């Protein structure tokens, strides 16, 4: 296995092929990849929240996922209704 900052590849030739393909993409195509990767990350956070709080409504799952993502980037996001829901859950 050949590991680089771009991921794991079977060998250097495969990595070179991959990088050449990326260079040929338009800006729009690159942004579509970024948007897709972001959506996968958001879906993973939501799945983790649903696993931890299976009885929560979708609205609270989305708020908690947003809070986790924003706080991971250094921004405080603490809507009162969500914080009350978290406190209620912790007191059970």
Secondary structure, DSSP 8 states (H G I E B T S, - for coil): -EEETTEEESSHHHHHHHHHHHHTS-HHHHHHHHHHHHHHHHHHHHHHHHHH-TT--HHHHHHHHHHHHHHHTT-----HHHHHHHHHHHH-
